Amino acid sequence: MRYLSANVVGLLVFMFWLFALPVPHRAYALEKVVTGADGAPMALVPGGEFIMGLKDREPLSEMNPLRKVNLKAYYIDIYEVTNERYRLCVNAGACTLPSWNIDYPPTLHEEGKHWYFDKAMGDYPVVGPTWRQAVDYCRWAKKRVPSNAEWEKAARGTDGRTYPWGNEWDGKRANWDDDGKVDGFRKLAPVGSFPAGQSPYGAMDMAGNVREWTDNLVVRGGSWYSRPITLRAADPGHDFIVERDDDMGFRCVMDAEPAEK
C-alpha cells in the first residue's frame, strides 16, 4: 500500500513517544543493617537533608554554624572500632599498632597504652590511633573515615537535636567525665554499653566513650574524659589535633550500595 492507514500511523506515533520518554529510575530497597567487610554491623543513614550545626549564641556556634546539608545515603559502623577488630587488620599486615605518640600536651593516661594488649578488653574501643591509622583501617575494611557532616547526621538525625537521644542532657546515656558516679564507668567502656543513648539510626556511643576521627583531621563526639558540652552532637570537636590519647578512637562509613527489590 502506498499510504499507511490512520491506525498504523497513530500506532507509530505512540511508539515514538513511548521510547522517547525518559526511563524512570528503578526503585531500590536499602537494608537498614548490613555487615561490613571487617564483620562489623553497620546502620543505614538514609539520604536527604538534615540540620547541621549550632544555633547562634550557643557555645562554639561560630565554628559550626546552623545550616541545612544534603547527603547521599551511607552506612556507618554501629559501634566504634574495637581492639579485637583492629587486631585483625594488624594481623593482616594492613594496619600498624596504635600510635600512642604524644606530641602535645603530655598524656595523663599512660594506662591506656596497655588496653590494646588486654585480651579481656577485646570489645572495648581501640584507643590511640592516629588519623592515618584510622584511614588505613577503614580502607582495609573497604570503607572510609566519615566526613564531618556524615558523622554529625549519624549522631543526631534530621531534626537538629542536641544529643543523639534528644535535647535534654542525661548522664546515664553516655560515658563521660563523672568518674563513674552516674554512668558507671570511671574510664573506657565496652562498645554498646549505653543502648538508651543510641542515635536515631541505631549508632552507639556517638556521645562519649572515645572521640572519633573524621576525614578532615577533626575528632568529634567527646569521650569518657569530656564534659557534657563536648558531647553535643554538633560540637565542632578539636581540629588539627596532634596527641594520640587513650580517649581517641574512630568508626568507619561506606556508601550505600543499591540493591534491587
C-alpha positions in Angstrom: 0.0 0.0 0.0 1.2 3.5 -0.9 -0.3 5.1 2.1 -0.4 3.8 5.7 -3.8 3.6 7.4 -4.6 6.1 10.1 -4.5 3.4 12.7 -1.0 2.3 11.7 0.2 6.0 11.7 -1.3 6.5 15.1 0.5 3.4 16.5 3.8 4.5 15.1 3.4 8.0 16.7 2.5 6.4 20.0 5.6 4.1 19.9 7.8 7.0 19.0 6.7 9.0 22.1 6.8 5.9 24.3 10.5 5.2 23.5 11.4 8.9 23.6 10.2 9.3 27.2 12.9 9.2 29.9 13.4 5.8 31.6 12.3 6.0 35.2 14.8 5.1 37.9 14.3 1.7 39.4 13.2 1.7 43.0 15.8 0.2 45.3 15.5 -1.1 48.8 18.4 -0.5 51.2 18.9 -2.8 54.1 18.7 -1.0 57.4 21.6 -3.0 58.8 24.5 -4.6 56.8 27.7 -6.3 57.7 31.0 -4.6 56.7 34.0 -6.5 55.2 35.5 -6.4 58.7 32.5 -8.2 60.2 31.2 -5.1 61.9 27.5 -4.3 61.8 26.6 -1.0 60.0 23.4 1.1 60.2 21.8 2.9 57.2 21.7 6.6 57.3 19.2 7.5 54.5 20.0 10.2 52.0 18.4 13.6 52.3 18.6 16.9 54.2 19.4 17.4 57.8 20.0 20.2 60.2 23.8 20.6 60.9 25.5 23.0 63.4 24.7 25.1 66.4 22.3 27.9 66.9 23.5 31.5 67.2 24.9 32.3 70.7 25.4 28.6 71.5 29.0 27.9 72.7 31.3 27.4 69.6 28.5 28.1 67.1 30.9 30.2 65.1 32.9 27.1 64.4 29.8 25.1 63.3 27.0 27.5 62.3 23.5 26.3 61.8 22.6 25.2 58.3 20.9 22.6 56.2 23.1 19.9 54.5 22.0 17.3 51.9 23.8 13.9 51.9 23.6 10.7 49.9 22.7 7.5 51.7 25.5 5.8 53.5 26.2 3.2 56.2 28.0 3.8 59.4 29.5 1.4 61.9 27.1 0.9 64.7 30.0 0.5 67.2 33.4 2.2 67.5 36.2 0.0 66.1 37.2 -2.3 68.8 40.6 -3.7 69.9 39.5 -7.1 68.5 38.7 -5.8 65.1 41.7 -3.6 64.9 43.9 -6.6 65.7 42.5 -8.4 62.7 43.8 -5.5 60.5 47.2 -5.6 62.2 47.5 -9.4 61.8 46.6 -9.0 58.1 49.6 -6.6 57.7 47.3 -3.7 56.7 47.5 -1.8 60.0 50.2 -0.9 62.5 49.9 -0.9 66.3 48.1 2.1 67.7 50.5 5.1 68.0 50.1 6.5 71.5 52.7 9.0 70.4 52.1 12.1 72.5 53.4 15.4 70.9 51.4 18.0 72.9 50.3 18.0 75.6 51.9 15.2 77.6 49.5 12.4 78.3 47.9 11.9 81.6 46.6 8.5 80.8 49.5 6.1 80.5 47.5 3.0 81.3 45.6 3.3 78.0 48.7 2.0 76.3 48.1 -1.4 77.8 44.4 -1.7 76.9 45.0 -2.9 73.4 47.0 -5.9 74.6 44.5 -6.9 77.3 42.6 -9.8 75.8 39.7 -9.1 78.3 39.2 -5.7 76.5 38.6 -7.0 73.0 35.1 -5.4 72.9 36.4 -2.0 74.0 37.2 0.7 71.5 40.8 0.7 70.2 42.4 3.9 71.5 45.5 5.9 70.4 45.3 5.5 66.6 46.5 8.4 64.5 44.3 9.8 61.8 46.4 7.9 59.2 45.9 4.7 61.1 42.1 5.2 61.2 42.2 5.8 57.4 44.3 2.6 56.9 41.9 0.5 58.9 38.8 1.8 57.1 40.5 1.3 53.7 41.4 -2.3 54.7 37.7 -2.8 55.6 36.6 -1.4 52.3 35.2 1.6 54.0 36.4 5.2 54.7 36.6 7.7 57.6 33.4 9.7 57.8 33.2 13.4 56.8 32.2 15.9 59.5 28.7 16.1 58.0 28.3 12.3 57.8 29.4 11.9 61.4 27.0 14.6 62.6 24.0 13.4 60.8 24.5 9.8 62.0 24.8 11.2 65.6 21.7 13.5 65.6 19.3 12.6 62.8 17.5 15.2 60.8 15.8 17.3 63.5 18.7 19.2 64.9 18.6 17.6 68.3 21.4 18.4 70.8 22.3 14.8 71.8 21.9 11.5 70.0 18.9 10.7 72.2 17.2 14.1 72.3 17.6 17.7 73.6 17.9 17.1 77.3 21.1 16.0 78.9 21.0 12.6 80.6 24.3 11.4 82.2 23.1 7.8 82.2 23.0 7.6 78.4 26.7 8.1 77.7 30.2 7.5 79.1 31.5 10.9 80.2 33.8 12.5 82.8 31.9 11.9 86.0 34.4 9.4 87.5 31.7 6.7 87.2 29.3 8.2 89.6 26.4 8.4 87.2 27.4 6.4 84.1 29.1 3.5 86.0 32.5 3.7 84.2 35.5 5.5 85.6 37.2 5.4 82.2 36.6 3.4 79.0 33.5 1.3 78.5 32.8 -1.7 76.2 31.1 -0.6 72.9 27.4 -0.5 73.1 27.2 -0.1 76.9 24.6 2.7 76.6 21.8 1.5 74.3 19.5 4.2 75.7 21.9 6.7 74.2 21.9 5.4 70.6 21.3 7.8 67.7 18.1 7.9 65.6 19.8 5.4 63.2 20.9 3.0 66.0 24.6 4.1 66.1 26.0 3.6 69.6 28.4 5.8 71.7 28.3 8.8 69.4 28.3 10.8 72.5 31.2 10.0 74.8 33.4 6.9 75.3 36.0 7.9 72.8 36.4 10.9 70.5 36.2 9.8 66.9 38.3 10.8 63.8 36.6 12.4 60.8 38.1 12.9 57.4 39.3 16.5 57.9 41.5 15.7 60.9 38.8 16.6 63.4 37.7 14.4 66.4 34.0 14.5 67.3 31.7 13.3 70.0 33.5 13.8 73.2 34.8 10.9 75.4 34.9 9.4 78.8 37.2 12.3 79.7 34.8 15.0 78.4 32.2 17.3 80.0 28.6 17.3 78.7 29.1 20.4 76.5 31.6 18.4 74.3 29.1 15.5 73.9 26.7 17.7 71.9 26.2 16.1 68.5 27.0 19.4 66.8 30.0 20.3 69.0 32.8 21.1 66.4 35.3 19.0 68.2 39.1 19.5 68.0 40.9 20.1 64.8 44.5 19.6 63.7 44.9 17.6 66.8 48.4 16.1 67.4 48.1 14.0 70.6 47.2 10.3 70.3 45.5 9.7 73.5 43.5 6.9 75.2 40.2 8.7 74.7 40.5 8.8 70.9 39.2 6.2 68.5 37.1 6.0 65.4 34.4 4.3 63.3 34.0 3.9 59.5 31.4 4.6 56.9 30.7 3.4 53.4 28.5 4.4 50.5 25.1 2.7 50.4 25.1 0.2 47.6 21.6 0.0 45.9 20.0 -3.4 45.9 17.1 -4.2 43.7 13.8 -5.1 45.3 
